[in-house]
Amino acid sequence: MYHGYFDLPTFTFFDEKNIWTGSLYRNFSYRITPVKRKPDDEKKSELHVYVWYGIQCFDNIKEFEAEYSEEFSPEGLESCIEKLSAEFEKFKTVRKDLGY
């Protein structure tokens, strides 16, 4: 499903415990990880988002440019996309200074 800058799957993709990783302008990288908890768990299920600059894989990143969580729902996914879009706008203003 296309959302502005991002072509992401629907919420069902994340509901099946799948992880989505992507990039824009080659050096803006992001990952959305579903964190599904059992119904009796005190903590709620969530969608966790990571943003980093560069082409390194997720496992090699020590510090992220942004990291946040949203509720585990279609509305939470929409919030993730809004925040990702804001992070991408920020990246566009600094990318030349960073050599990207």
QUITAPE-V601482 format. One line per field, one symbol per residue. ss: DSSP state (H for helix, E for strand, C for the rest). burial: 1 if it has 24 or more other C-alpha atoms within 12 Angstrom, else 0. Layout:
BEGIN
ss->???
burial->???
END
This chain:
BEGIN
ss->CEECCEECCCHHHHHCCCCEEEEECCCEEEEEEEECCCCCCCCCCEEEEEEEECCCCHHHCCCCCEEEEEECCHHHHHHHHHHHHHHHHHHHHHCCCCCC
burial->0000010100100110001111110011111111110000000011111111110001000000010111111001111110110011001000000000
END
